[in-house]
Amino acid sequence: MCRLLKPQPEVKPLTLMATMLCVAITGIYGNVVADGLRMHAWSDPQLVAIQEHLAAINLPALLAESLRCERASSCQILQSLVAVNGVTNPSNAVPGAKVQIASKRWRGMPRGCFDQNLVTICRLEQSAIDCLDLNNNLILVTRVNSYGRESERIGGRFRAYGFFAAIVIPNYIRAFQTVARNQTMADQAFIACGLERYRVANGRHL
C-alpha cells in the first residue's frame, strides 16, 4: 500500500494526505510485526525480509517532500486570486499590464497584501520543513514547538499580512507527532527483529 502511494520520480507530487496514509499504514505494520514477534511466528529468512522492509521506511523524508508540495499548492491558491488583464497567471502577462484581483470577494484589497501573505506562507511552510533533520532522520522538537507558537500567533487574530496564511496552511503539529511515533515504532521493530533472529539462531535471548 505504501509503495502504491509513493509517487515515481517526476510523475506526480506527494501530497500531505498521501504521506499521512503511508504513516498510518506504517503504524499498522509496526503493530503486526510486534504481534508476530510476540508469538515467535517467523523464521530467520522471513525476519530478514521484514528487516529489509523496515530499513526502507523513512517517514521524515516523506513528510518533507509533502510539505514542499503543500507550500507550492498554498502559493498557487493565493496567486489564483490575482489576475493581470484577465490572465490568472501573472507570470504569463505582458510587462506593464494592469494587475487586478480576480476574485470579486477580495477585489478591494491592495495587491501588496497578497504579496505579503505569499511571503508569510513561504516563511511558515519553510519553518515547518526546517523541523525535519533529514540527514539523521529526526524531527527537531524545539523547532516544532517554535513553529507551533508562530502558527498560533498568525492564526490567533486577524493580520493583514497573514490571514490568508492562517486559512490555507494546516496545523502540522499532529503530523509531526504521528510521524515521530510511527518512525520510532519502525526503528524499534527493526531492532526487535534482530534480537528475534539471535533467539532463533541460538535458542536463547541475549
C-alpha positions as CSV (number, residue, x, y, z in Angstrom):
1,M,0.0,0.0,0.0
2,C,2.8,2.4,0.9
3,R,4.6,1.7,-2.4
4,L,1.5,2.4,-4.4
5,L,1.0,5.8,-2.6
6,K,4.6,6.9,-3.2
7,P,5.0,8.8,-6.5
8,Q,7.5,7.6,-9.0
9,P,10.2,10.2,-9.9
10,E,8.9,13.1,-11.9
11,V,5.4,11.7,-12.2
12,K,3.3,13.4,-9.5
13,P,3.8,15.3,-6.3
14,L,3.4,13.7,-2.9
15,T,0.5,15.3,-1.1
16,L,0.2,15.6,2.6
17,M,-2.8,13.3,2.6
18,A,-0.8,10.5,0.8
19,T,2.0,10.9,3.2
20,M,-0.2,10.6,6.3
21,L,-1.8,7.5,4.7
22,C,1.7,6.0,4.4
23,V,2.4,7.0,8.0
24,A,-0.8,5.3,9.2
25,I,-0.1,2.1,7.3
26,T,3.4,2.1,8.8
27,G,1.9,2.2,12.3
28,I,-0.4,-0.8,11.4
29,Y,2.6,-2.6,10.0
30,G,4.6,-2.0,13.2
31,N,1.8,-3.4,15.3
32,V,1.6,-6.5,13.1
33,V,5.4,-7.0,13.4
34,A,5.1,-6.7,17.2
35,D,2.3,-9.3,17.3
36,G,4.3,-11.7,15.2
37,L,7.5,-11.3,17.3
38,R,5.4,-11.9,20.5
39,M,4.2,-15.2,19.0
40,H,7.6,-16.2,17.5
41,A,5.8,-16.6,14.2
42,W,8.7,-16.1,11.7
43,S,11.7,-18.0,10.5
44,D,15.1,-16.2,10.0
45,P,14.6,-15.6,6.2
46,Q,11.2,-14.1,7.0
47,L,12.7,-11.9,9.7
48,V,15.4,-10.8,7.2
49,A,12.8,-9.7,4.7
50,I,10.9,-7.8,7.4
51,Q,14.0,-6.0,8.4
52,E,14.6,-5.0,4.8
53,H,11.1,-3.5,4.7
54,L,11.6,-1.7,8.0
55,A,15.0,-0.3,7.0
56,A,13.5,1.3,3.9
57,I,11.0,3.3,6.0
58,N,11.9,7.0,6.1
59,L,8.8,8.9,7.2
60,P,10.5,12.3,7.9
61,A,11.7,12.4,4.3
62,L,8.2,11.7,3.0
63,L,6.8,14.4,5.2
64,A,9.4,16.9,4.0
65,E,8.5,16.2,0.4
66,S,4.8,16.6,1.1
67,L,5.4,19.9,2.9
68,R,7.2,21.2,-0.1
69,C,4.2,20.2,-2.2
70,E,1.9,21.9,0.3
71,R,3.9,25.1,0.1
72,A,3.7,25.2,-3.7
73,S,-0.1,24.4,-3.5
74,S,-0.7,27.1,-0.9
75,C,1.1,29.7,-3.0
76,Q,-0.8,28.7,-6.2
77,I,-4.1,29.0,-4.4
78,L,-3.3,32.6,-3.4
79,Q,-1.9,33.5,-6.8
80,S,-5.0,32.2,-8.5
81,L,-6.9,35.1,-6.9
82,V,-4.8,37.6,-8.7
83,A,-5.3,38.3,-12.4
84,V,-3.4,40.6,-14.9
85,N,-5.7,41.8,-17.6
86,G,-7.7,38.7,-17.2
87,V,-4.7,36.3,-17.2
88,T,-4.9,34.3,-14.0
89,N,-1.2,33.5,-14.1
90,P,0.6,36.9,-13.7
91,S,3.9,35.4,-15.0
92,N,2.2,34.9,-18.4
93,A,1.1,38.5,-18.7
94,V,2.9,41.1,-20.8
95,P,5.2,43.6,-18.9
96,G,3.4,46.6,-17.6
97,A,0.0,45.1,-17.8
98,K,-2.6,46.1,-15.2
99,V,-2.9,43.9,-12.2
100,Q,-6.3,43.1,-10.9
101,I,-7.8,40.9,-8.2
102,A,-9.6,38.0,-10.0
103,S,-11.9,37.1,-7.1
104,K,-14.7,39.6,-6.5
105,R,-14.7,38.8,-2.8
106,W,-11.2,40.3,-2.5
107,R,-11.4,43.0,-5.2
108,G,-10.8,45.9,-2.9
109,M,-7.7,44.5,-1.3
110,P,-4.3,46.0,-2.2
111,R,-2.0,43.8,-4.2
112,G,0.6,44.2,-1.6
113,C,-1.5,42.3,1.0
114,F,-1.5,39.3,-1.4
115,D,2.3,39.5,-1.9
116,Q,2.9,39.8,1.9
117,N,0.7,36.8,2.5
118,L,2.7,34.9,0.0
119,V,5.8,35.8,1.9
120,T,4.2,34.7,5.2
121,I,3.1,31.4,3.6
122,C,6.5,30.6,2.3
123,R,8.2,31.5,5.5
124,L,5.9,29.5,7.7
125,E,6.0,26.5,5.4
126,Q,9.8,26.6,5.3
127,S,9.9,26.8,9.1
128,A,7.8,23.5,9.1
129,I,10.3,21.9,6.7
130,D,13.2,23.0,8.8
131,C,11.8,21.0,11.7
132,L,13.0,17.9,9.9
133,D,16.6,16.8,10.1
134,L,16.8,14.5,7.1
135,N,20.5,13.7,7.4
136,N,19.8,12.0,10.8
137,N,16.2,11.0,10.2
138,L,15.0,13.1,13.1
139,I,12.2,15.6,14.0
140,L,13.6,18.5,16.0
141,V,11.3,19.1,18.9
142,T,12.5,22.6,19.7
143,R,11.8,23.7,16.1
144,V,8.4,22.1,16.1
145,N,7.5,24.0,19.3
146,S,8.7,27.2,17.7
147,Y,6.7,26.5,14.6
148,G,3.6,25.8,16.7
149,R,3.9,29.1,18.5
150,E,4.3,31.0,15.2
151,S,1.3,29.3,13.7
152,E,-0.8,30.2,16.7
153,R,0.4,33.8,16.6
154,I,-0.5,34.1,12.9
155,G,-3.9,32.4,13.3
156,G,-4.7,33.9,16.7
157,R,-6.2,37.1,15.3
158,F,-6.7,39.0,12.1
159,R,-3.5,40.2,10.5
160,A,-3.4,41.9,7.0
161,Y,-0.2,40.2,6.1
162,G,-1.1,36.7,7.5
163,F,-4.8,36.0,7.4
164,F,-4.5,34.0,4.1
165,A,-1.7,32.0,5.6
166,A,-3.9,31.2,8.6
167,I,-6.6,30.0,6.2
168,V,-4.6,27.8,3.7
169,I,-1.9,26.4,6.0
170,P,-3.0,23.5,8.2
171,N,-1.5,22.9,11.6
172,Y,1.2,20.3,11.1
173,I,1.8,19.6,14.8
174,R,-0.2,16.4,14.7
175,A,1.6,15.3,11.5
176,F,5.0,15.7,13.2
177,Q,3.8,13.8,16.3
178,T,2.4,10.9,14.3
179,V,5.4,10.7,12.0
180,A,7.8,10.7,15.0
181,R,5.8,8.0,16.8
182,N,5.5,5.6,13.8
183,Q,9.1,6.1,12.7
184,T,10.2,5.2,16.2
185,M,8.0,2.2,16.1
186,A,9.5,1.0,12.8
187,D,13.1,1.6,14.2
188,Q,12.2,-0.4,17.3
189,A,10.7,-3.2,15.3
190,F,13.9,-3.4,13.2
191,I,15.9,-3.9,16.4
192,A,13.4,-6.4,17.8
193,C,13.7,-8.4,14.6
194,G,17.5,-8.6,15.1
195,L,17.0,-9.8,18.6
196,E,14.5,-12.4,17.4
197,R,16.9,-13.6,14.8
198,Y,19.5,-14.1,17.5
199,R,17.0,-16.1,19.5
200,V,16.1,-18.3,16.5
201,A,19.8,-18.9,15.7
202,N,21.0,-19.6,19.3
203,G,17.9,-20.9,21.0
204,R,18.0,-18.2,23.7
205,H,17.8,-14.4,24.2
206,L,20.7,-12.1,24.6
